[in-house]
Amino acid sequence: MSRRGRRASLPEVVHRRPEVVTGDGLVVEHRDRNGRALSFDFSTLPAAEPMQRSLAKLFAARCHPNIWGTHDSSQQVWMLLRQFTTWLSSLPEPPRDIDSITVAVWDSWRISRDTTTVSGYTQIRRIAGILQDDPRVAGPVAEAMARRLPKPQVKESAYATGDFDQIKVAARRTFRSAHLRIQENMKHLERWKDGEFEKGSRDWLIGEALECLARTGHVPCYSRPGNQIRVVRKYAQALGGERSELTWKRLFLTRLEAAALGVLLMAEFGLNLSVIDTLAVPRATPDSGPDGHPTYRLELVKFRRGPGRQHETRNVTDFGAGSSGRLITQALEATQAARMAVATSDPGTDRLIIWRAVMTNRGIGADELFRFGVTRGAGRQWAAEQGIKGAVFRRGRRTVNVVERREPGQNSQDTHDSVYVLPDQRAREAAVPVVAAAAESARRQAEQAVLVAELREEPTSGDVATATADCRDFGNGPVTAADGFCGASFLACLGCTNARVHPGHHPRLAHLHRALTNLRSVMHPTIWQSDWGDSHGRLEELRRRLGQPAWDKALHAVSEDDQELIDDLLTGVLDS
């Protein structure tokens, strides 16, 4: 309703969500959050038709952008369903439908999977989740599918520092060569637009070819019989040939160069692949400040967080070479021409990473010719060509969060600890000396002398005064001299059960603490700890128990007699 109370007019054509299930109920179409469609034909599964239809129905119920936002999710489940139905088809009597799956069948499937690996664990949990959506799955079968399955131990660990440095070097090498190539040709195009080249010259023809390439995604070309696409001869001669390195690669990234850029973004900001894949074009703030350094606003989206918690922003500044903002500047420069080409046919596209597909059909529009983001397949292929083992994005993100940044990256502290740090083998190995040092420190702390003397509010009749406390049983001390009386130093009184400390002792003890602290600054640490460490530790505990205000009051009440007594104690006069 408008502010004036009038009802808003409804659109003339009623919008309806596109059909998900087609093809007589056996073809399911999944549209991701970007509107791209992917079809799955359940008639190709090795199962009876009733089973195919039931699985197609359950699969279609999840083909919603709020459930499966990417095609990776639907493709993974599709492959798991194919594995499951292939296994069912090998049984002597394969179930014809979901309601024919018994506890014995499910337990056999569960036993056939290796639950100690992530893949086996995923197969069982994903298939169980799909089948449990069917209302016919109930009773003992539902209980069997819901049975708890322990998570397998994660064996993947962070890269070693040297290995991860080599990965970043390889990614910089791949992307830098592409960035320099595109920048050089963009400058040539700008010079052509400014009329710096003589018309008809080689540089002028290259500029004209680049203008056509930036506008359409192709250099000037024509079709030959047999659907062959050839570059116009004069432009091919000017460009140096018809190979992709000499034509469309002049202005656009390739699939693997885009993957290298994604690796750099992961290494710099600790982002996971899904966030990099959907990263929008960063916008520079209108006011870059007096220094002229641009500051970019990164709008990060992590769909797994759920509604209301998916969006996060970060500001990064380009301070020059080596800064995180410089990578954003270079990414914008490397994708500028591609974004210009796509903007003419698909104004709604606002993705940072964009690259040109290897297609020779000149009739393909720019919206189909270009691809966006980075896929796992591209990351694996780039890593394989560089001789890198493992899932470069997953292990790389683990390395950034666990080893380099040592803090959560788009995760809660609990998730960071439980998912990234604790299961990581390298983190556990690095924690061994830290835990050992902490245990040793705790042992030393436990072995340190503690204050044993009893604290009292006033003197007790019958106690014998000493230099540091009063003694209630001078003849039964921990150290007995030849004459039968206590032979311990007065400094050890605070560690004796016979000692009693009252407010009359506080000034001289506070003065003793200050004197020992001063000695610490002029003596070798080992010697000081050996001679005075225990006494100082007991006085520290006494100060904590009395409180700082009472301690400060005692320091102000130190008399000349107290000072002389402590001097005699420290110089050994009282020991004689």
N, C-alpha and C positions, 0 to 999 in steps of 0.2 A: 504494500500500500504506500502511496506517495505521501509527502508531508502534508498535502492538502486533503488527505483522506480518500483519494481516488484509487481504485483498484488498478494495478498494472495490467496492461493488455497482454494476453497470451500470444505466443507465436502462432502464425497461421498453420504451420506444419507441426504436428505433434512428433516430438523426438522419441525414438524408440531405440533401445540398446540393440546393436547388431546381434543376429542369431549366432549362438555359440556352437550348437550342434546342427550339422547339416548332413547331407549324404545318407538319408534314410537312417539317421541316428548313429552312424558309425564314424563320421568325420567331425572332429572337434577343432574349432578355431580359437586360438588364444591371442588376444590383443594385449600387448604390454602397456605400461603406463605412458608410452610415447605414441600409442596408436598403431604400432606396427603389428601385422598379423602373421601367424604361423599356424599351419594346419597339421593335424595328426590323424591318420587314417587307422582306426582301430580294427578294420577288417583285415589288416595285414598281421595282426597278432596271432600266434599259433594257439588258438583257443576256440572253443565252440562259440557259435553266434550269441547265445544268451550271455555268456561270460563277456564277450566283446562289448555287447550293449551295456551291460551293467558297469563295466569299467569305464566306458565312454561317458556314462552319466555321472559317475563319481569324479572323473577327471574334469568334466565340463564345469562342475560346481565350483572348482577352484580356479578356473580360468577367468579370474577377475583381477584387475590391476591392484586392488587393495589386498589381494591374497598372494598372487604371483605377479609381481611387478615387472619381471624380466623374463625373457624366453629361456634363460639359463635354468630357471626353476622348473618350468614345464618340461623342458627337454630332459632334465635329469630324471624326473619322475617317469617320463615316457620310457626311458631306457631301463629303469628299474622294473616297470610293468612288463616290458618285453622279456627281461631276464626271468621274471616270476612266471609268466605264462609259458615260456620255453621249458622251465623246470616242471611245471604242471603237466605239460604235454608228454614228458618222459615217464610219467607214472603209468602203471598198468591200466588203471581206470581214472583218467583225468576228470576232475569236476567240470560239469557242464555250466555251472553258474556259481555265484558267490555263496549262495546258501547251501551248496554241496561241499564246501570246504569244512572238513572236520578237524577236531583237535589233533588227531593223528597226522593229518596232512600238514597242518600248520607247524606242528612240532618237528616233522621231518624237514620242512623248509628251513626252519630255524636252525636245526642241527647241521644242515648242509652248508650254512654260511659260516665264515670264519669271523666270529664275534670279537676276536682280539685285534682286528683291524678296523679302521674307520669306515672303509667301504662296506664290510660285512655288517657292521652296526647300523650304518645308514640304510642298507637294503631292508633290513628287518623293520626298523622303526618307520621308514617312509611307507612301505607296503602296508604295515599294520594301520598306520594313520589313514590311508586311503580306504581300506576295507572296512574299518570301524565306522565310517560315515554311512554305510549301508544299514538300514534298520533291521535287516534280516540277520545281521551278525549279532547274536545275543547268547546268553547263557555261558556254558563252558568254553565255547569258541572265543567269545569276546574276552573272557577272563584270560585265556591263553595268549591272545594277542596283546592284552594289556599288561602281561607279566613283565616285571622290571628286568631291564637288561643293563648290566654294568657298562659304563662307558670305557672304551679301550684306552690304553695309555698312549698319550701323544708322543711319538718318537721323533717328530720333526723338531729341529732346534734352530736357533738363530745362526746366521752365517758367522764364520770367524771374521775378525776385523779386517784382515788382509783380503779375504774373499769378497767381502761386501764392498771394500774400496775398489776392487777390480770391477765389480758389477757397475758401480757408479761411473768409473772411468769409461767402460764400454758404452754405457748409455749416453754419456756426454759426447763421446766420439761419434756415435750414430746420429744423435740429434744435432750436434754442432755442424757437421758437414751439411745436413739438410737445411739448417737455418742460414748458413752462409750462402748456400746455393740459391735459396729463395730470395734472400736479401739482395744479392747481386742482380738477380733478374728483375726484382721489383724496382730497383734503382734505374735499371735500363728502361723499364716501362715508363717511369716518371720522366726520364729524359726524353723519351719519344713523344710523350704527351706535351712536353714543353717545346717541341719543335727543334731540338738540338741536332737532329740528324738530317742529312740531305735525303730528300725523297728518292726512293728507288735504290739507295745504297744498302749494303748488307745489314748494317746496324738498324736502318729504318725498317727493313723487312722483318728483322727479329722483333723490333718493337711492335710492329703491327700484328705479328703472330702472337706475341704475349698479350696484347690487348684482346684478341679473340679468345685466347686461352682463359684469361681472367673473367671474361664475360660468359663463356659457354662451357668451359671445362675441356675444350678441344682447341688445338691449333687448326688453322684453315685446312680442311681436308675434303675429300669427295669419295663417293662410293663407286666401286667397280663391280663388274659382273661376278657373281659368286659371293656377294655380300662382303667383299673386301673393302676396307677403308684405307685409303692412301692419303698422305699429306700432299697438298698442292706442291708441285715440283720446285717452284722458285723459293718457297718457304722452307722446304726440306733442304735445299742447297744452302740457304742462309743459316739454318739451324745446325747444319752438319750431319743430318740424317733423320731417320724416322723412329729411331729407338726412343723408348720412354724417357731415358736419361736426357735426351736432347729435345724432348717435346714437353709433355705435360708435367714431368717431374721438376721442371724449371720453377714452377710456382706452387706446387702442392706436395704435401707430405705423403709418403707411402704408408701402408699398413704397419710395417715394422718400425718405421721412423716414429709413427704415432705411439707405438708401444714403448719405444725408448723414452719418449717424452713422459709417458705415464710412469715409467720406472723412476725418472728423476723427480716427479711430483711426489711419488711414494717415499723416496729417500729423503726429500727435503721437508715434507710436512707430515709424514707418518700416516698418510691416508690409505684406506683400503681400496681395492679395485672398483667396487660398486660406486664409491664416492667419486673416484677419478673419472669413471665412465660417464657419469651424469653431471660433471662439474660445469657450471654455467660460465659464460664469459665474464671474467672479473672486470669490475668498473673502477676506474681511477677516480679518486675524490676530486671535486671541482677545484679545490684550493690545495696545491701541492706544497705550499709553504715557501719561505724565502729562499730555501736551498734548491728548489726546483725538482726535488726527488719525488717521483710519483708514488702514491700510496694506493694499493689495490684492495678492494673489498672482496674476499672470497666467500661465496655463498655455498656452504656445504650442506648436503642432504644425505641423511642416513635413514633409509626407510625402515630398517629393522627396529628402530626405536619405538615405532608406533606413532599414531596421530598426536600432534601437539608437542612432540619432542624430537621431530625429525630434522629441524633446521638449526644451523649453527653458522656464525660468521666469524671470519678472521681478517685482520688487517695486516698486510705485509707491504713493506716499503722497499723500493729499488734504490739502495744506497750505492750501487756500483757492482763491479765484478765480484762474484762470490756471495752476494746477498741473495736471500730467498726471493725478494722482489724482482731481481734481475731475471730469474728463471721465468717469472710470469710475463715480463716484458718480451723476452725472446719467444715464448709460446704464442703470444698475441701476434708478433711479427711473422712467425712461421705459418700461422693459420689465417693471416689477413686476407690473402687472395681467395682462399677457399671459402671463407665466410662471405666475401663479396659476391662470389659466384652463386652461392646458395641463397643469398638474400633476395635475389631477383625472382626465384621460383618458390621459395619457402620462407617467407618473412618471419614465421613463428619460431624458427630454429635459433637457439641461443646456447649452443654448446661450445666449450673451449676447444676440445680436441676434435679435429675434423681432418679427414684424409680422403684421397681420391682412390677409388677402386680401379683395378686393372680391367678396363672394358674398352673395346674397340668400336662398339656400335655408336655411330655418330648421332643416331636418333634418340639416344637415351638422354633424358632431361637431367639437369643438374641435381634435382632432388633425389634421383636414383643413382647418379654417378658418384656421389660423395657419401661417405660413411662417417659416423660419429662415435666418439668414445674409444675405449680399448676393451678387447675381449680377452678371456683367458687363453684362447687359442693363439691369439697374436702374441701374448706374453710368452707362452711356451715356445712358439716358433722362434721369436727373437732370442730367447735364452739358449735354445738349442744351437742356433747359428753362432752364438758367442761362446759356446762350450760351457754354459752355466747349468748346473744340475739343480733339480728341485723346482718347486713352484716359486718363481722369482718374486711375485707380488706378495704371496702369503708369508714366505720366509723372510722377505725383505721387510715387510711391515713388522713382523715379530722382532727382527733385529733392531729396527728403529726404536720401537717402544721399550724393549727389554734391555738393550745394551747401550744405545746412544742417548736417547732422551730419558729413559728410566722413569717414565711417567705415563699416565693414560693418554691415549690419543683417540678422542671421540668414544671413549668407553668410561664406565664407572670404575672407581678404584677396585671394587670387588671383582669385576670382570677382568680388569687388567691383571690382578693378582692371580685369579683362579685359572684364567684361560691362557694368558701370555707368560707370566713369570714362573709360577709354580711348576707347570708341566715342562718347561724348557730345560733341556739337558745342559745347555751352556750356562744358563742362569744358576742351576743347581751346583754346577762345578765352580762357578765364580763365588757362590755363597759359602763354600767349604771354609776357606781361610777367614771369612768374615765371622762365621758362626764359631769357628775355633778361637778367634781372637776375643769374641764376646764371652765365650765360656771361660777362657783364661782370665779375662778381666773380672768375671764374677767370682772365680776361684780366689783371685788375689783380694778382692773386696771382702770375701767371706773370711779370709785368713788375716785380714787387717785387725790390729788391736782395737777393741771396743771399750767403751766406758762401762766399767763394772761397778765402780764406787756408787754407794747409795746416796741419793740426793735428799737432803733434809731441810726444813725451814729454819731450824735453830740448832745450836750445839747440844750434844747429849752428855749428861754428867758421866764422868768416868772415862771418856775417850781421851786418848793421848794426842796432842797436836803434833803434826809433822809440817814440813815445808809446803806441802800441796794439799793436805787433807787432815782429817782426824782419824785415828786408828782405834778400833774397839777391842782389838786383841793383838797387842804388840808381840806376844810370845808365840803365836801360832800363825805366822805368815807363810807365804808360798816359798820363800827363800830363808832358811835358818842358818845363822852364823855360828861360829864356834862357841860363843857365849850363850847360845840357846835362844837368842832374840832374832828378830827379823833383820836380814842382811841385804834386802833389796834396796835399790836406789829410790830416792823420793819421787823421781819421775815415773816410777812404776806404780805408785800408790793408786792412781786412778784406775788401774786395771786389777785391783785387789778387792776381794769381797769384804775385807775387814775395813775398808776405807769408807768414810762418810764426809760428804761435802755439804756445807751450809753457806749462806750468803756472805759470811765473813771471809770465805776463801775466794769468792768470785773475783775481786779486784786483782789479787796476785796471779790467779790462773789466767785471767784475761791478759795481763801483762806478759805472762809466760808464753801465751799463744802468739802475741804480737812479736815477741823476741824470736821465737822459732820461725815464724813466717819471714822475718827479716834475714835470718841466717840462711834461709832457703835461696835467697837471691844472690848470695855471695859464695856458696859452697857448691861443689860438684854434686849433681843430683843423686848419684849412687851413694856417696858418703853421707849426704844429708839424710837420705832415706834410712840408711843403716843406723845412724846415731840418734836421729830425732823423729823419724817418721811415725813410729808407734805413739809417741807422746803427743805429737801434733794431731794425729788422728783421733785420739781420745778427747783432746781439747776441742776439736771440730765438732764432735758429737755433743759435747757439753754445751757448746754455743748454740747448736740447733735445738737442744732440749730446753734451754733457758729462754731462747728467743733473742732477736737482735736488739730490741729496746733495752732489755735487762743487761745484755752484754755491753752495750754502749754506756749504760749507767755505771757498770763495774769499771770500765776503762777510765771514766772520769773520776772514780773514787780511789785510784791507785795512789798509795802513799809512798813516802821515801823508804820506809821500812820494807814495804812490799818490793820496791825496786832493788834494794840492797839484798834482800833474801833471794830473789830470782837470779841476780848477778852471781851470788855465791853458789847457787845451785848449778848454773850453767858453766861456771869456771871450775867446778869440782871441789870447791872449798868444803862443802857440806859432806862430800864423800869421805873425807879424812876424819 
